[in-house]
């Protein structure tokens, strides 16, 4: 089919030309059917499953719900990098505004902490007060803050919050 739009001159003197539109609607509709034999699909391509396979007892397993990060809970560090924490133990609270704050063992700190899907964690730069610390407390605090900043995954295992990342693992127990 051919449609011809009229030609006219506007009040400003602009001339609009004829426009011809070729509508090939039947060919466009039939195009996927025409191209289907030309599109190669691998012989071993799996078809998407519409149903989950049943287990031995005949029940279909359900996907596990994603865990929710415990916002607003207070945590006290038990181990940092696999070593038990002694003396003044670091603490952590992630509030509803995704602000992580607490005590590092000598100084207080704050940072942003974003719990992500699949139990991933993104911790932003850490702001720390600059109080002078004794040797042991300073080393513990440094190890804690480096591990906290490098944390990439979180989990709650047997009531303990576990943060793991490139700089090691921190295990927390629930504070009162």
MARBA-3410 file (N, C-alpha, C, O; in Angstrom, 1 decimal):
176
0.8,-1.2,0.0,0.0,0.0,0.0,0.9,1.2,0.0,2.0,1.2,0.5 ~ 0.4,2.3,-0.6,1.2,3.5,-0.7,0.3,4.6,-0.2,-0.9,4.8,-0.6 ~ 0.8,5.4,0.8,0.1,6.5,1.3,0.8,7.8,0.9,2.0,7.9,1.0 ~ 0.1,8.8,0.4,0.7,10.0,0.0,0.1,11.1,0.9,-1.1,11.3,1.0 ~ 1.0,11.8,1.5,0.6,12.9,2.4,0.6,14.2,1.5,1.5,14.4,0.7
-0.4,15.1,1.7,-0.4,16.2,0.9,0.7,17.2,1.1,1.3,17.2,2.2 ~ 1.0,18.0,0.1,2.1,19.0,0.2,1.4,20.3,0.4,0.3,20.6,-0.1 ~ 2.0,21.1,1.3,1.4,22.4,1.6,2.5,23.4,2.0,3.6,23.0,2.4 ~ 2.2,24.7,1.9,3.1,25.7,2.3,2.5,26.3,3.6,1.3,26.7,3.7 ~ 3.4,26.5,4.6,2.9,27.0,5.9,2.9,28.6,5.8,3.4,29.1,4.8
2.4,29.2,6.8,2.3,30.7,6.8,3.7,31.3,6.8,3.9,32.4,6.4 ~ 4.7,30.6,7.3,6.0,31.1,7.4,6.8,30.9,6.1,7.9,31.3,5.9 ~ 6.1,30.2,5.1,6.8,30.0,3.8,7.6,28.8,3.7,8.3,28.6,2.7 ~ 7.5,27.9,4.7,8.2,26.6,4.6,7.4,25.6,3.8,6.2,25.4,4.0 ~ 8.1,25.0,2.9,7.4,24.1,2.0,7.6,22.7,2.5,8.8,22.2,2.7
6.6,22.0,2.7,6.6,20.6,3.2,6.4,19.7,2.0,5.3,19.8,1.3 ~ 7.3,18.8,1.7,7.2,17.9,0.5,6.3,16.7,0.7,5.9,16.4,1.9 ~ 6.0,16.1,-0.4,5.2,14.9,-0.3,6.0,13.8,0.4,7.2,13.7,0.3 ~ 5.4,13.1,1.2,6.0,11.9,1.9,5.3,10.7,1.4,4.1,10.6,1.5 ~ 6.1,9.7,1.1,5.5,8.5,0.7,5.9,7.4,1.7,7.1,7.3,2.0
4.9,6.7,2.1,5.2,5.6,3.1,4.7,4.3,2.4,3.6,4.2,2.0 ~ 5.6,3.4,2.4,5.3,2.1,1.9,5.0,1.2,3.1,6.0,0.9,3.9 ~ 3.9,0.8,3.2,3.5,-0.1,4.4,3.6,-1.5,3.9,2.8,-2.0,3.1 ~ 4.5,-2.2,4.5,4.6,-3.6,4.1,4.2,-4.5,5.3,4.9,-5.4,5.7 ~ 3.1,-4.2,5.9,2.7,-4.9,7.1,2.6,-6.4,7.0,3.1,-7.1,7.9
2.1,-6.9,5.9,2.0,-8.4,5.8,3.4,-9.0,5.8,3.6,-10.0,6.4 ~ 4.4,-8.3,5.2,5.8,-8.9,5.2,6.4,-8.7,6.5,7.2,-9.6,6.9 ~ 6.2,-7.7,7.3,6.7,-7.5,8.6,6.2,-8.5,9.6,6.9,-9.1,10.4 ~ 4.9,-8.8,9.4,4.3,-9.8,10.3,4.8,-11.2,10.0,5.0,-12.0,10.9 ~ 5.1,-11.5,8.7,5.6,-12.8,8.3,7.1,-13.0,8.5,7.6,-14.1,8.4
7.8,-11.9,8.8,9.3,-11.9,8.8,9.8,-12.9,9.8,10.7,-13.7,9.5 ~ 9.3,-13.0,11.1,9.9,-14.0,12.0,9.7,-15.4,11.5,10.5,-16.3,11.7 ~ 8.5,-15.7,10.9,8.3,-17.0,10.4,9.2,-17.4,9.2,9.7,-18.5,9.1 ~ 9.6,-16.4,8.4,10.4,-16.6,7.3,11.9,-16.8,7.7,12.6,-17.6,7.1 ~ 12.3,-16.1,8.8,13.7,-16.2,9.3,13.9,-17.4,10.3,15.1,-17.7,10.5
12.9,-18.0,10.8,13.0,-19.0,11.8,13.9,-20.2,11.3,14.7,-20.6,12.1 ~ 13.7,-20.7,10.1,14.6,-21.8,9.6,16.1,-21.4,9.5,17.0,-22.2,9.5 ~ 16.3,-20.1,9.3,17.7,-19.6,9.2,18.5,-19.5,10.5,19.7,-19.4,10.5 ~ 17.7,-19.3,11.6,18.4,-19.1,12.9,18.7,-20.5,13.4,17.9,-21.4,13.6 ~ 20.0,-20.7,13.7,20.5,-22.0,14.1,20.5,-22.0,15.6,20.9,-21.1,16.3
20.0,-23.1,16.2,20.0,-23.4,17.6,20.9,-24.6,17.8,20.7,-25.6,17.1 ~ 21.8,-24.6,18.8,22.6,-25.7,19.1,21.8,-26.9,19.4,20.7,-26.8,20.0 ~ 22.3,-28.1,19.0,21.5,-29.3,19.2,21.4,-29.7,20.7,20.5,-30.3,21.2 ~ 22.4,-29.2,21.5,22.5,-29.5,22.9,21.9,-28.4,23.8,22.0,-28.4,25.0 ~ 21.2,-27.4,23.1,20.7,-26.3,23.9,19.5,-26.8,24.8,18.7,-27.6,24.3
19.6,-26.4,26.1,18.6,-26.9,27.0,17.3,-26.0,26.9,17.5,-24.7,26.8 ~ 16.2,-26.6,27.0,15.0,-25.8,27.0,14.8,-25.3,28.5,15.1,-26.0,29.4 ~ 14.2,-24.1,28.7,14.0,-23.6,30.0,13.0,-24.5,30.7,12.0,-25.0,30.2 ~ 13.3,-24.8,32.0,12.5,-25.6,32.8,11.3,-24.8,33.3,11.4,-23.7,33.7 ~ 10.2,-25.4,33.2,9.0,-24.8,33.7,8.6,-25.3,35.1,7.8,-24.6,35.8
9.2,-26.4,35.5,8.9,-27.0,36.8,10.1,-27.4,37.5,11.1,-27.9,36.8 ~ 10.2,-27.3,38.8,11.3,-27.8,39.5,11.2,-29.3,39.7,10.1,-29.8,39.8 ~ 12.3,-30.0,39.6,12.2,-31.5,39.8,11.8,-31.8,41.2,12.2,-31.1,42.2 ~ 11.1,-32.9,41.3,10.6,-33.3,42.7,11.8,-34.1,43.4,12.6,-34.7,42.7 ~ 11.8,-34.0,44.7,12.8,-34.7,45.5,12.3,-36.2,45.7,11.3,-36.6,45.1
13.1,-37.0,46.4,12.8,-38.4,46.6,11.4,-38.6,47.2,10.7,-39.6,47.0 ~ 11.0,-37.7,48.1,9.7,-37.8,48.8,8.6,-37.3,48.0,7.4,-37.3,48.5 ~ 8.8,-36.8,46.8,7.8,-36.3,45.9,7.4,-34.9,46.0,6.6,-34.3,45.3 ~ 8.1,-34.2,47.0,7.8,-32.8,47.2,8.7,-31.9,46.4,9.9,-32.3,46.2 ~ 8.2,-30.8,45.9,9.0,-29.9,45.1,9.7,-28.9,46.1,9.1,-28.3,46.9
11.1,-28.9,46.0,11.8,-28.0,46.9,11.5,-26.5,46.6,11.4,-26.1,45.4 ~ 11.3,-25.7,47.6,11.0,-24.3,47.5,12.3,-23.5,47.6,13.2,-23.9,48.4 ~ 12.5,-22.4,46.9,13.7,-21.6,47.1,13.7,-21.0,48.5,12.7,-20.6,49.0 ~ 14.9,-20.9,49.0,15.1,-20.3,50.3,14.9,-18.8,50.3,15.4,-18.2,49.4 ~ 14.2,-18.2,51.2,14.0,-16.8,51.2,15.4,-16.1,51.5,16.2,-16.7,52.3
15.6,-15.0,51.0,16.9,-14.3,51.2,16.9,-13.8,52.6,15.9,-13.3,53.1 ~ 18.1,-13.9,53.2,18.2,-13.4,54.6,18.2,-11.9,54.6,18.6,-11.2,53.7 ~ 17.7,-11.3,55.7,17.7,-9.9,55.9,18.8,-9.5,56.9,19.0,-10.1,57.9 ~ 19.5,-8.4,56.5,20.6,-8.0,57.4,20.0,-7.4,58.7,19.0,-6.7,58.6 ~ 20.6,-7.8,59.8,20.0,-7.3,61.1,20.3,-5.9,61.4,21.2,-5.5,62.2
19.5,-5.0,60.8,19.7,-3.5,61.0,19.2,-3.2,62.4,18.2,-3.7,62.9 ~ 20.0,-2.3,63.1,19.6,-1.8,64.4,20.1,-2.7,65.5,20.0,-2.3,66.7 ~ 20.7,-3.8,65.2,21.1,-4.7,66.3,22.6,-4.3,66.7,23.3,-3.9,65.8 ~ 22.9,-4.5,68.0,24.2,-4.2,68.5,25.0,-5.5,68.5,24.6,-6.5,69.0 ~ 26.3,-5.4,68.0,27.1,-6.6,67.9,28.5,-6.3,68.6,29.0,-5.1,68.5
29.1,-7.3,69.2,30.4,-7.1,69.8,31.3,-8.1,69.2,31.0,-9.3,69.0 ~ 32.5,-7.7,68.7,33.4,-8.6,68.0,34.0,-9.7,69.0,34.4,-9.4,70.1 ~ 34.0,-10.9,68.5,34.6,-12.0,69.2,35.9,-12.4,68.6,36.9,-12.6,69.4 ~ 36.0,-12.5,67.3,37.3,-12.8,66.6,37.5,-11.8,65.5,36.5,-11.4,64.8 ~ 38.7,-11.5,65.2,39.1,-10.6,64.1,40.3,-11.4,63.4,41.3,-11.6,64.0
40.0,-11.8,62.1,41.1,-12.5,61.4,41.4,-13.8,62.0,42.5,-14.3,61.9 ~ 40.4,-14.5,62.6,40.6,-15.8,63.3,41.2,-15.7,64.7,41.3,-16.8,65.3 ~ 41.6,-14.6,65.1,42.2,-14.4,66.5,41.1,-13.9,67.4,40.4,-12.9,67.1 ~ 41.0,-14.4,68.7,40.1,-13.9,69.6,40.5,-12.5,70.0,41.7,-12.1,70.1 ~ 39.5,-11.7,70.3,39.7,-10.3,70.7,39.7,-10.2,72.2,38.8,-10.7,72.9
40.7,-9.6,72.8,40.8,-9.4,74.2,40.7,-7.9,74.6,40.8,-7.1,73.7 ~ 40.6,-7.7,75.9,40.5,-6.3,76.3,39.2,-5.6,75.9,38.1,-6.3,75.9 ~ 39.3,-4.4,75.5,38.1,-3.6,75.1,37.7,-4.2,73.7,38.5,-4.0,72.7 ~ 36.6,-4.8,73.6,36.2,-5.4,72.3,35.5,-4.4,71.4,34.7,-3.6,71.9 ~ 35.8,-4.5,70.1,35.1,-3.6,69.1,33.6,-3.9,69.0,33.2,-5.0,69.3
32.8,-2.9,68.7,31.4,-3.1,68.6,30.9,-2.5,67.2,31.7,-1.8,66.6 ~ 29.7,-2.9,66.8,29.2,-2.5,65.5,27.7,-2.4,65.6,27.0,-3.3,66.2 ~ 27.1,-1.4,65.1,25.7,-1.2,64.9,25.5,-0.6,63.5,26.1,0.4,63.2 ~ 24.6,-1.2,62.7,24.2,-0.7,61.4,22.8,-0.2,61.6,21.9,-1.1,61.7 ~ 22.5,1.1,61.5,21.2,1.6,61.8,20.3,1.5,60.5,20.8,1.1,59.4
19.1,2.0,60.6,18.1,2.0,59.5,18.5,2.9,58.3,18.1,2.7,57.2 ~ 19.4,3.9,58.6,19.9,4.8,57.5,21.2,4.2,56.9,21.9,4.9,56.2 ~ 21.5,2.9,57.2,22.7,2.2,56.7,24.0,2.9,57.1,25.0,2.9,56.3 ~ 24.0,3.4,58.3,25.2,4.0,58.9,25.7,3.0,59.9,25.1,2.6,60.8 ~ 27.0,2.6,59.6,27.7,1.7,60.6,28.4,2.5,61.5,29.1,3.5,61.1
28.3,2.3,62.8,29.0,3.0,63.8,29.3,2.1,65.0,28.7,1.1,65.2 ~ 30.3,2.5,65.7,30.7,1.7,66.9,32.0,2.1,67.5,32.5,3.2,67.3 ~ 32.6,1.1,68.2,33.8,1.4,68.9,34.8,0.4,68.3,34.6,-0.8,68.2 ~ 36.0,0.9,68.0,37.0,0.0,67.3,38.0,-0.6,68.3,38.8,-1.4,67.9 ~ 37.9,-0.3,69.6,38.8,-0.9,70.6,39.5,0.2,71.3,40.1,0.0,72.4
39.6,1.4,70.7,40.2,2.6,71.3,39.4,3.9,70.8,39.2,4.7,71.7 ~ 39.0,3.9,69.6,38.3,5.1,69.0,37.0,4.7,68.5,36.7,3.5,68.3 ~ 36.1,5.7,68.4,34.8,5.4,67.8,34.9,5.6,66.3,35.8,6.4,65.8 ~ 34.0,5.0,65.5,34.1,5.1,64.1,32.7,5.2,63.5,31.7,4.9,64.2 ~ 32.6,5.6,62.2,31.4,5.5,61.5,31.7,5.4,60.0,32.8,5.7,59.6
30.8,4.8,59.3,30.9,4.5,57.9,29.6,4.2,57.3,28.6,4.0,58.1 ~ 29.4,4.2,56.0,28.2,3.7,55.4,28.4,2.2,55.2,29.5,1.7,54.8 ~ 27.3,1.4,55.3,27.4,0.0,55.1,26.1,-0.4,54.4,25.0,-0.2,54.9 ~ 26.2,-0.9,53.2,25.1,-1.3,52.3,25.0,-2.8,52.2,25.8,-3.4,51.5 ~ 24.0,-3.4,52.9,23.7,-4.8,52.7,23.1,-5.0,51.3,22.1,-4.3,51.0
23.7,-5.8,50.5,23.2,-6.0,49.1,22.6,-7.4,48.9,22.5,-8.2,49.9 ~ 22.1,-7.7,47.7,21.5,-9.0,47.4,22.6,-10.1,47.6,23.8,-9.9,47.5 ~ 22.1,-11.3,47.8,22.9,-12.5,48.0,23.9,-12.3,49.1,25.1,-12.8,49.0 ~ 23.6,-11.6,50.1,24.4,-11.4,51.3,25.7,-10.8,51.1,26.7,-11.0,51.8 ~ 25.7,-9.9,50.1,26.9,-9.1,49.8,26.9,-7.9,50.7,25.8,-7.5,51.2
28.0,-7.3,50.9,28.1,-6.1,51.8,29.1,-5.1,51.1,30.1,-5.5,50.6 ~ 28.7,-3.8,51.1,29.6,-2.8,50.7,29.8,-1.8,51.8,28.8,-1.2,52.3 ~ 31.0,-1.6,52.3,31.3,-0.7,53.4,32.1,0.5,52.8,33.1,0.3,52.1 ~ 31.7,1.7,53.1,32.3,2.9,52.6,33.5,3.2,53.4,33.9,2.5,54.3 ~ 34.1,4.4,53.1,35.3,4.9,53.9,34.9,5.0,55.4,33.8,5.4,55.7
35.8,4.7,56.2,35.6,4.8,57.7,36.2,6.0,58.3,37.3,6.4,58.0 ~ 35.4,6.8,59.0,35.8,7.9,59.8,36.0,7.5,61.2,35.2,6.9,61.8 ~ 37.2,7.9,61.7,37.6,7.4,63.1,38.1,8.6,63.9,38.7,9.5,63.4 ~ 37.7,8.6,65.2,38.3,9.7,66.1,39.8,9.4,66.2,40.2,8.3,65.9 ~ 40.5,10.3,66.8,42.0,10.2,66.8,42.5,10.2,68.2,43.5,11.0,68.5
42.0,9.4,69.1,42.4,9.3,70.4,43.7,8.4,70.5,43.8,7.5,69.7 ~ 44.7,8.8,71.3,45.9,8.0,71.4,45.6,6.7,72.1,44.8,6.6,73.1 ~ 46.1,5.6,71.5,45.8,4.2,72.1,47.1,3.5,72.5,48.2,3.8,72.0 ~ 46.9,2.6,73.4,48.0,1.8,73.8,48.4,0.8,72.7,47.5,0.6,71.8 ~ 49.5,0.2,72.7,50.0,-0.7,71.6,49.1,-1.8,71.2,48.8,-1.9,70.1
48.6,-2.6,72.2,47.7,-3.7,71.9,46.4,-3.3,71.4,45.8,-3.9,70.4 ~ 45.8,-2.2,71.9,44.5,-1.8,71.5,44.6,-1.2,70.1,43.7,-1.3,69.3 ~ 45.7,-0.5,69.8,45.9,0.1,68.5,46.0,-1.0,67.4,45.4,-0.8,66.3 ~ 46.7,-2.0,67.7,46.8,-3.1,66.7,45.5,-3.8,66.5,45.2,-4.2,65.3 ~ 44.8,-4.1,67.5,43.4,-4.7,67.4,42.5,-3.8,66.6,41.8,-4.3,65.8
42.5,-2.5,67.0,41.6,-1.6,66.3,42.0,-1.5,64.8,41.1,-1.5,63.9 ~ 43.2,-1.4,64.5,43.6,-1.4,63.1,43.2,-2.6,62.3,42.7,-2.5,61.2 ~ 43.4,-3.8,62.9,43.0,-5.1,62.2,41.5,-5.1,62.1,41.0,-5.5,61.0 ~ 40.8,-4.7,63.1,39.3,-4.6,63.0,38.8,-3.7,61.9,37.9,-4.1,61.1 ~ 39.3,-2.5,61.9,38.8,-1.5,60.9,39.2,-1.9,59.5,38.5,-1.6,58.5
40.4,-2.5,59.3,40.8,-2.9,58.0,39.9,-4.1,57.5,39.5,-4.1,56.3 ~ 39.6,-5.0,58.4,38.7,-6.1,58.0,37.3,-5.6,57.8,36.6,-6.1,56.9 ~ 36.8,-4.7,58.6,35.5,-4.1,58.4,35.4,-3.4,57.0,34.4,-3.6,56.3 ~ 36.4,-2.6,56.7,36.4,-1.9,55.4,36.5,-2.8,54.2,35.9,-2.5,53.2 ~ 37.1,-3.9,54.4,37.3,-4.9,53.3,36.2,-6.0,53.3,36.3,-6.8,52.4
35.2,-5.9,54.2,34.2,-6.9,54.2,33.3,-6.9,52.9,32.9,-5.8,52.4 ~ 33.1,-8.0,52.3,32.3,-8.1,51.1,31.1,-9.0,51.2,30.2,-8.9,50.4 ~ 31.1,-9.9,52.2,30.0,-10.8,52.5,29.6,-10.8,53.9,30.4,-10.5,54.8 ~ 28.3,-11.1,54.2,27.9,-11.2,55.6,27.0,-12.4,55.7,26.4,-12.9,54.7 ~ 26.9,-12.9,56.9,26.0,-14.0,57.2,25.7,-14.1,58.7,26.5,-13.6,59.5
24.6,-14.6,59.1,24.3,-14.9,60.5,24.3,-16.4,60.7,23.5,-17.1,60.2 ~ 25.3,-16.9,61.4,25.5,-18.3,61.6,25.4,-18.6,63.1,26.2,-18.1,63.9 ~ 24.5,-19.4,63.5,24.3,-19.8,64.9,24.2,-18.5,65.8,24.9,-18.5,66.9 ~ 23.5,-17.5,65.4,23.3,-16.3,66.2,24.5,-15.3,66.2,24.5,-14.3,66.8 ~ 25.5,-15.6,65.4,26.7,-14.7,65.3,26.7,-14.1,63.9,26.4,-14.7,62.9
27.0,-12.8,63.9,27.2,-12.1,62.6,28.6,-12.3,62.1,29.5,-12.1,62.9 ~ 28.7,-12.8,60.9,30.1,-13.0,60.3,30.2,-12.2,59.1,29.5,-12.3,58.1 ~ 31.3,-11.3,59.1,31.6,-10.5,58.0,32.9,-11.1,57.4,33.9,-11.2,58.1 ~ 32.9,-11.4,56.1,34.1,-11.9,55.5,34.5,-11.0,54.3,33.7,-10.4,53.7 ~ 35.8,-10.9,54.0,36.3,-10.1,52.9,37.8,-10.4,52.7,38.3,-11.3,53.1
38.3,-9.5,51.9,39.7,-9.6,51.5,40.7,-9.5,52.6,41.8,-10.1,52.6 ~ 40.3,-8.8,53.7,41.3,-8.6,54.8,41.0,-9.6,56.0,41.5,-9.4,57.1 ~ 40.2,-10.6,55.8,39.9,-11.6,56.8,38.4,-11.6,57.2,37.6,-11.0,56.6 ~ 38.2,-12.2,58.3,36.8,-12.5,58.8,36.7,-11.8,60.2,37.6,-11.9,61.0 ~ 35.5,-11.3,60.5,35.2,-10.8,61.8,33.9,-11.5,62.2,33.0,-11.6,61.5
33.9,-12.1,63.4,32.8,-12.7,64.0,32.3,-11.9,65.2,33.1,-11.5,66.1 ~ 31.0,-11.6,65.2,30.4,-10.8,66.2,29.3,-11.6,67.0,28.7,-12.5,66.4 ~ 29.2,-11.4,68.3,28.0,-11.9,69.0,27.1,-10.8,69.4,27.5,-9.6,69.5 ~ 25.9,-11.1,69.5,24.9,-10.1,69.8,25.1,-9.5,71.2,25.3,-10.2,72.2 ~ 25.2,-8.1,71.2,25.4,-7.4,72.5,24.0,-7.2,73.1,23.0,-7.2,72.5
24.1,-7.0,74.4,22.8,-6.7,75.2,22.4,-5.3,75.1,21.3,-5.0,75.7
END
